[in-house]
């Protein structure tokens, strides 16, 4: 079963800002998020208050996402930079 990835507007806006000075880093983020469609709870991700609210780190970025089993979707809610 593959999940559908949806990017929330604030996460898209953050990605657009970061893209200007770090296109390679954002390419890694998008590739990692795409892999969530096949495995939404990979090793290296962490629960954030519930099993379906998770975060992961990709390089200098952190991604917060929510898994919804009933509609088989993953909503990327937040993208931030750690450094």
Number of C-alpha atoms within 10 A of each C-alpha: 7 12 20 16 18 16 16 14 12 13 20 16 14 14 20 13 11 17 14 9 10 11 13 9 16 20 12 14 21 12 12 15 22 15 14 19 17 13 13 20 17 11 8 9 15 17 15 14 8 9 11 17 17 19 20 22 18 19 13 12 17 16 20 20 27 20 21 14 10 6 9 13 18 22 18 22 18 19 24 15 14 10 6
